[in-house]
Amino acid sequence: TPLPGEPARAYVLRVARNKAEHVAQSLADGRVVLAADTVVVAGERLMGKPAGESEAASMLRSLSGTVHEVHTAVVVVSRGRALEDVVTTRVRFNPLTESEIAWYVGTGETAGKAGAYAIQGLAARFIDRIEGSWSNVVGLPISTVYRLLSGAGAGIPSAPSDAIDRVER
């Protein structure tokens, strides 16, 4: 739950930090922990995952015909050190009719999705444009994850030399 007056970016970063710290405490040293949290913000309304179909429909009404922001905080903890970032993407929804909202909620795709939609799924038809990372709206900003994991020494592992030889032949 957001703290009183807590900005959305600070909120998702706090939640992701708490997740990472909780898991890191129970693991052996040297293990890398990746945690993330996403929130959709329309005006002053912070939207997590809808509790049910009624809340999903309400969220979609709020997003209809507007631009909203998707904030994802990513935290990587390794060897007692935390690397973190918050990625923000702006998304513009086309205006939705009540029948479109009812249809989409009826697909079941709204369940478990921040803001009650999946840009990579059936909701793609409602999105006019985005500014920023598409993978952030899906739920995990991949380039940011890669940058933070690399900074923690957990980037792409070296390929065995015999595998490289096989590719080059």
C-alpha positions as CSV (number, residue, x, y, z in Angstrom):
1,T,0.0,0.0,0.0
2,P,1.4,3.4,-0.9
3,L,2.3,5.6,2.1
4,P,0.4,8.9,2.5
5,G,1.7,11.3,-0.1
6,E,4.2,8.8,-1.5
7,P,4.9,9.3,-5.3
8,A,4.2,6.4,-7.6
9,R,7.9,5.9,-8.5
10,A,9.0,5.9,-4.9
11,Y,6.2,3.4,-4.0
12,V,7.2,0.8,-6.7
13,L,10.9,1.2,-5.8
14,R,10.1,0.6,-2.1
15,V,8.0,-2.5,-2.9
16,A,10.7,-3.9,-5.2
17,R,13.4,-3.2,-2.6
18,N,11.4,-4.9,0.1
19,K,10.9,-8.0,-2.1
20,A,14.6,-8.2,-3.0
21,E,15.8,-7.7,0.6
22,H,13.3,-10.3,1.9
23,V,14.6,-12.9,-0.5
24,A,18.3,-12.0,-0.2
25,Q,18.2,-12.5,3.6
26,S,17.3,-16.2,3.1
27,L,20.0,-17.0,0.5
28,A,23.6,-17.8,0.7
29,D,26.2,-15.1,-0.2
30,G,27.0,-14.8,-3.8
31,R,23.5,-15.5,-5.0
32,V,21.9,-12.8,-7.2
33,V,18.4,-11.6,-6.4
34,L,16.2,-9.8,-9.0
35,A,12.9,-8.2,-7.8
36,A,10.5,-6.0,-9.6
37,D,7.2,-4.3,-9.1
38,T,4.9,-2.5,-11.6
39,V,2.2,0.1,-11.1
40,V,0.0,1.9,-13.6
41,V,-0.9,5.5,-12.9
42,A,-3.8,7.3,-14.4
43,G,-4.1,10.9,-13.1
44,E,-3.7,10.4,-9.3
45,R,-5.0,6.8,-9.3
46,L,-2.4,4.1,-8.7
47,M,-3.5,0.8,-10.3
48,G,-2.1,-2.5,-9.3
49,K,-3.8,-5.8,-10.2
50,P,-7.6,-5.7,-10.1
51,A,-9.3,-7.6,-7.3
52,G,-12.1,-8.7,-9.7
53,E,-14.0,-8.0,-12.8
54,S,-15.7,-4.9,-11.4
55,E,-12.4,-3.3,-10.5
56,A,-10.9,-4.3,-13.9
57,A,-13.8,-2.5,-15.7
58,S,-13.3,0.6,-13.5
59,M,-9.6,0.7,-14.3
60,L,-10.3,0.4,-18.0
61,R,-12.8,3.2,-17.9
62,S,-10.1,5.3,-16.2
63,L,-7.6,4.5,-18.9
64,S,-10.0,5.0,-21.8
65,G,-9.0,7.9,-24.1
66,T,-6.2,9.0,-21.9
67,V,-2.4,8.8,-21.5
68,H,-1.2,7.0,-18.4
69,E,2.2,6.0,-17.0
70,V,3.6,2.5,-16.3
71,H,6.3,2.5,-13.6
72,T,8.4,-0.6,-13.0
73,A,11.1,-0.7,-10.4
74,V,13.8,-3.3,-10.8
75,V,16.2,-4.1,-8.0
76,V,19.2,-6.5,-8.2
77,V,20.9,-7.5,-5.0
78,S,24.3,-9.3,-5.1
79,R,27.0,-9.6,-2.5
80,G,25.3,-7.1,-0.1
81,R,25.1,-4.5,-2.8
82,A,21.9,-3.3,-4.5
83,L,21.5,-1.9,-8.0
84,E,18.1,-0.3,-8.8
85,D,16.2,1.7,-11.4
86,V,12.7,2.8,-12.1
87,V,11.5,2.7,-15.8
88,T,8.6,4.8,-16.9
89,T,6.6,4.4,-20.1
90,R,3.7,6.5,-21.3
91,V,0.8,4.7,-22.9
92,R,-2.1,6.2,-24.8
93,F,-5.4,4.2,-24.8
94,N,-8.0,4.8,-27.5
95,P,-11.5,5.7,-26.2
96,L,-13.3,2.4,-25.2
97,T,-17.0,1.7,-25.3
98,E,-18.8,0.0,-22.5
99,S,-19.2,-3.0,-24.8
100,E,-15.4,-3.2,-25.5
101,I,-14.7,-3.0,-21.8
102,A,-17.2,-5.7,-21.0
103,W,-15.8,-7.9,-23.8
104,Y,-12.2,-7.4,-22.7
105,V,-13.0,-8.1,-19.0
106,G,-14.9,-11.2,-20.2
107,T,-11.8,-12.6,-21.9
108,G,-10.2,-13.0,-18.4
109,E,-7.0,-11.3,-19.6
110,T,-7.4,-8.5,-17.1
111,A,-6.8,-10.8,-14.1
112,G,-3.3,-10.4,-12.6
113,K,-2.4,-7.5,-14.8
114,A,-1.5,-4.0,-13.4
115,G,-4.0,-1.6,-14.8
116,A,-6.1,-4.5,-15.9
117,Y,-4.6,-5.0,-19.4
118,A,-2.0,-6.9,-21.3
119,I,-0.4,-4.8,-24.1
120,Q,1.1,-8.0,-25.5
121,G,-2.3,-9.7,-25.7
122,L,-5.8,-8.7,-26.8
123,A,-5.5,-5.2,-25.3
124,A,-3.0,-4.3,-28.0
125,R,-6.0,-3.3,-30.2
126,F,-6.8,-0.5,-27.7
127,I,-3.3,1.1,-27.6
128,D,-2.8,4.1,-29.8
129,R,0.9,4.7,-28.9
130,I,3.6,4.3,-26.3
131,E,6.6,6.4,-25.4
132,G,9.3,4.4,-23.8
133,S,10.0,0.7,-23.2
134,W,7.4,-1.8,-24.6
135,S,8.8,-4.6,-22.4
136,N,8.3,-2.3,-19.4
137,V,4.5,-2.3,-20.1
138,V,4.6,-6.0,-20.5
139,G,5.9,-6.2,-17.0
140,L,9.7,-6.2,-17.0
141,P,12.0,-3.7,-18.8
142,I,14.4,-6.1,-20.3
143,S,17.3,-3.7,-21.2
144,T,17.2,-2.3,-17.7
145,V,17.3,-5.8,-16.2
146,Y,20.2,-6.8,-18.4
147,R,22.1,-3.6,-17.4
148,L,21.6,-4.1,-13.7
149,L,22.4,-7.8,-13.8
150,S,25.6,-7.0,-15.8
151,G,26.5,-4.4,-13.2
152,A,26.1,-7.1,-10.5
153,G,28.4,-9.4,-12.5
154,A,25.6,-11.6,-13.7
155,G,25.3,-10.7,-17.4
156,I,25.6,-13.1,-20.3
157,P,27.9,-16.0,-19.3
158,S,30.8,-16.7,-21.6
159,A,30.1,-19.4,-24.1
160,P,32.3,-22.5,-24.0
161,S,35.1,-22.2,-26.7
162,D,34.0,-25.4,-28.3
163,A,30.5,-24.0,-28.8
164,I,32.0,-20.9,-30.5
165,D,34.1,-23.2,-32.7
166,R,31.0,-25.2,-33.8
167,V,29.2,-22.0,-34.7
168,E,32.1,-20.7,-36.8
169,R,32.6,-23.9,-38.8
